[in-house]
């Protein structure tokens, strides 16, 4: 569920690799929610952000995003810099680009910049994040874990995220990097949370306790609430994970999901023929 005050805006959580040259469905969704304000591109997740801003400036140029500015901090001390904070003045949205999600949480967590970002969202603005910028939106985020193999006990590194969406854990580049094993490992450790695996060029549009899928790929929802047994606590380190009666939903463009009831909404969206 999202951190709620009643008037907050929209979260757009992107699995990475969003289209920047074609129909740009996901970036268009971000631009449409700026309400005339500028878009702040936060490149904090990258240790070498050169090129990010220009790529997004070009991609947003014909989407109605009238002003795009870059926000980058080398360290936490810069989060108190009045010039950095001034970049967020008049913003209709903030977009976190990719890199390392631990850089975002460790550099701006519990700082004036994070508080200002939340203020923008609570006032009705849009917060978007792609790849690492997607993972950091949950209260607990996955930092490290092997891809493209069965999950091995002890192979995950987790850390606190920004907590904009609670009781979920988000993984990105999902099908492309074969990350189903590590998402199962994450929910086995904490069946209270839903695992959300988001493919590239695919996003969740989160409003309140409901999200809708947009984009060309799939979203995998792993629900361990009904699990009857797993070996997560007993198996030796590096042993293969065993987990029984786990529930899996696969959602596509147009499908919706209620995070509170942990159930899809309505019927699967019809296939769209180009």
Buried (B, 14 or more C-beta within 10 A) or exposed (E): BBBEEEEBBBBBBBBBBBBBEEEBBBBBBBBEBBEEBBBBBBBBBBEEBEEBBEEBBEBBEEBEBEBBBBBBBEEBEBBEEEEBBEBBEEBBBBBBBBBBBBBBBBBBBEBBBBEBBBEBBBBBBBBBBBBBBBBBBBBBBBBEBBBEEEBBBEBBEBBBBBBBBBBBBBBBBBBBBEBBBBBBBBBBBBBEBBBBBBBBBBBBBBEBBBBBBBBBBBBBBBBBEEBEEBBBEEBEEEBEBBBEEBBEBEBBBBBBBBBEEBEBEEEEBEEEEE
